[in-house]
Amino acid sequence: MNLFTDSKLVYEGRKSLHSELEIRQLLEITGDKINSFIQFYQTYDGVFFPKQAMMFRHLFYSVEKADWDKIEIGFFLKIEDIITNRKLLLEEDKELECFVKTHIPFADDGCGNDVWIEISTGIIKAFYHEYSIEEGLIEIAPNFNDFCSSLENWTLK
């Protein structure tokens, strides 16, 4: 399953060996709001964007001049790395416990800032660690399909 609709987007996907059931169990997914995410991870267990990818929030949300619009993506995490990241965050920061239990980190901007999917709704969010969760968490796409289809090669825009 390839959700990247920009034919010029350069990426390298790592072949997945995970079944739907394994993904659901490993990531503790019970609902059906993120089925496209699960299907994607049945195809790819991580993706690297050699030219860096980006997307723009204004495609989905109204964005004010001072708001974040351009979101950069360096790679999608492997399932193993998703599990490790969630575990580390739960051990290190008790304030994030509720958030980590209801969201899955699946991408990174290459600078340690994560992109998350909310398990119950499928909404995609970016979290900038330099800020508190209240200031650094922003919705960037309404769902995984829209997020993936909005990705393009990074350019200076």
N, C-alpha and C positions, 0 to 999 in steps of 0.2 A: 504494500500500500504506500503510494507516494503522494503526499499532500502538498509538496512544493510545486506550485503552479507556474512559477517564473522559470521558463526554459533556460534562461541564462544563469540561474543560480548555481554556483559551483559548490558541491558538497561531496563528502565521502562517508557513506553509511557503512556501519559495521553490521554484518549479517547477524540476525538474532536467532537464537536456538530456543527461545522461550515460547511456551504455549500460553494461551489466554489464561488458563487456570493458574499456571505458575506466576504470571505477572500479577494477577489478582491477589494471590496468596502472599507473594513477596512484598507487595506494596500496600497490602491491607485495603483493597478496593472492594466495596460491597455493592455499590449502586451501578447505574447504567449511564450516568451523565458524561462519562469520559471514555466511552467505547472507542472513539476514533483514536484516542491516545493509546489505548491498549492495543488496538490493531496496528498502529504505527510501530509500537515496540515489539510486536510479533514479527515485523519485517526488519527493523533496524534496532540494534542494541547500542545506541549511541551514534551520533553524526558529528562530523567535523566540517567546518566551513573554512577552507584554506584562505579565502579572500575576506573573511568575516562577513556575516550577514547583518541585515538591519531591517527594521520595520517601523512604521509610523503609527502612533496612537490615533492621530486625527482621522484615520480611515474608519475608526469605530466610535470615537468619543469626541466631544467638543473639547478643544485644547486651548487654553489661554496662553498668552505670549510668554509668561513666566513658567509654564508647566513643561514637564518632560514630554517630548514628542518622539524624537528619534530614539529607538531602542536597539542596541547592538547585541548580536548573538555570535559567540565564538564557537560554541559546540553544544550538542545535546549530550547529557550524561548517559553512561551505561547504567543498566539496572543495578549492578553491584555498587556503583558510585552513589546512586540515589539512596540506597539503603544505608550506606556508610555516612553520607551527609546528614540524613535525618537522625541517625543514631547519635552522631557527634553533637548536633544542635540540641537534641533532647538532654544530653549529658551536660553541656556547657551553659545553656541558657534556659532556666526554668520559666522565664517570662514568655518565651516563644513556644512553650509546650502545646498549648491549645492550637496555635497556628500550624505547627509542624505535624500534629496528628490529623489535621483536616486538609492539608495541602501536600503536594508532592513537588520537590524541586526537580526540574528536568533539563534545564539549560543554564548556561553561564555566559556572561558577556566577555569572558577572557580576563576580567579583572576581579573576579570573586563575587560579583553580584549575580544573584540567582533569578531565574524565571521559574515560577511555580504555577501549578494547576490546582484549583480548588476541587476536591474530590466530589463534593455534593452538588456543585453547579457547573463545573467545567470552565469557569472563568479563569483567564490567564492573568497573572500578576507578576510584576518585577519587584524585587526587594533590594534596595541599595543599603548595604550594611553600614555605611558611614553615618546613617541616620537611625533614629528610633523607628520602631515598627509603624508608629502612627504617621511619621513623616516620610519614611523610605519605602512604603508599600503602595504601589499604584497599579490599577487595572490597566492592562494594555491591549487585551482582545477579549471578545465575548466567549470564545471557545477555541479549542485546539485546531480545528479545521481552518478557521479564519486566521488564526495566528500563523500557521504554516503557509497558507496561501498568500499571506502578505509579505513573506520574507523575500528579500532581494539582496544581491551583492552589495557590499558596503561601498558607498561613494561619499565624497565630501559634499554633503547637501546642507 
